[in-house]
Amino acid sequence: MANDPAFPPLPTATLPEAAPRRPGPGWAETILIIAAYFALQFGVGGALGYLSQTLARLFPDAVPGQGDRLVIVVILTLASAAAITLWLVVQRWGALLRSGGPEGFGFTPPTGGQMLFGAVMGIIAPLVGGLLTQLLAGDHTVSQSVSDLADSAHVGMRVALLPVAVLVGPLVEEVLFRGALLALLRTRFGDGWAIAVSSVFFGVIHLPDLGGLWYAVPNLILVGAFCAWLRVQSRSIWPAFACHAANNALATMVWFT
């Protein structure tokens, strides 16, 4: 017909909308989940310790010695606290776990070179940090409660404690400190301040395990700085985990010497 258009109207192209940026961890939830991890250790450890003492009183000839019982309590405590904490992290921030950006946790595949470099840094950190600790400590001795605990246990129990000290502990602490806390600080203050603040917090929060020996904290701050830098540079949490695990593995060597 005369009034009909010569050509049918062209379909309107619809551009895909940009995916909304997922918000990173917030202040309250990050502090609460870190506090929950250490509170779980205190609560579960206290309950298992009381159970261990009760069994020793009731069955003195049937239970292991005190040193071995304490190792069992530590293994069960750390494993339980880690499992519950990681479950909470997955429930709250599951969508951010595979993000390598500032707001994410960095569960992305690393390269072999990044893992090797992280492990090497995990060996260098305690060597350099140990010299700094000796300089600050002077004639004072420095030990951690887990090392004192291992010294009182049989070799078999020390071997059983290794996976917890070298793998489980570093994994959950990396998720908390180089995952939630670092993401919180990076999205608000930038990488430099995030690395510095998270490293200091990581060192200071281990003071109870060090018996309040402040001169051992700089060593842990250095380890935390190495791990945070690796997380930022690699966009993956795994090189930081390799650094942390190698550091702990080097520390456990004294259990067998």
Sequence and secondary structure as in RCSB ss.txt:
>XXXX:A:sequence
MANDPAFPPLPTATLPEAAPRRPGPGWAETILIIAAYFALQFGVGGALGYLSQTLARLFPDAVPGQGDRLVIVVI
LTLASAAAITLWLVVQRWGALLRSGGPEGFGFTPPTGGQMLFGAVMGIIAPLVGGLLTQLLAGDHTVSQSVSDLA
DSAHVGMRVALLPVAVLVGPLVEEVLFRGALLALLRTRFGDGWAIAVSSVFFGVIHLPDLGGLWYAVPNLILVGA
FCAWLRVQSRSIWPAFACHAANNALATMVWFT
>XXXX:A:secstr
 TTS SS                   HHHHHHHHHHHHHHHHHHHHHHHHHHHHHHHH TTTS  HHHHHHHHHH
HHHHHHHHHHHHHHHHHHGGGTT  STTS   S   HHHHHHHHHHHHHHHHHHHHHHHHHHTT     HHHHHH
HTS HHHHHHHHHIIIIIHHHHHIIIIIIIIHHHHHHHH HHHHHHHHHHHHHHTTTGGGTT GGGHHHHHHHHH
HHHHHHHHHS SHHHHHHHHHHHHHHHGGGG 
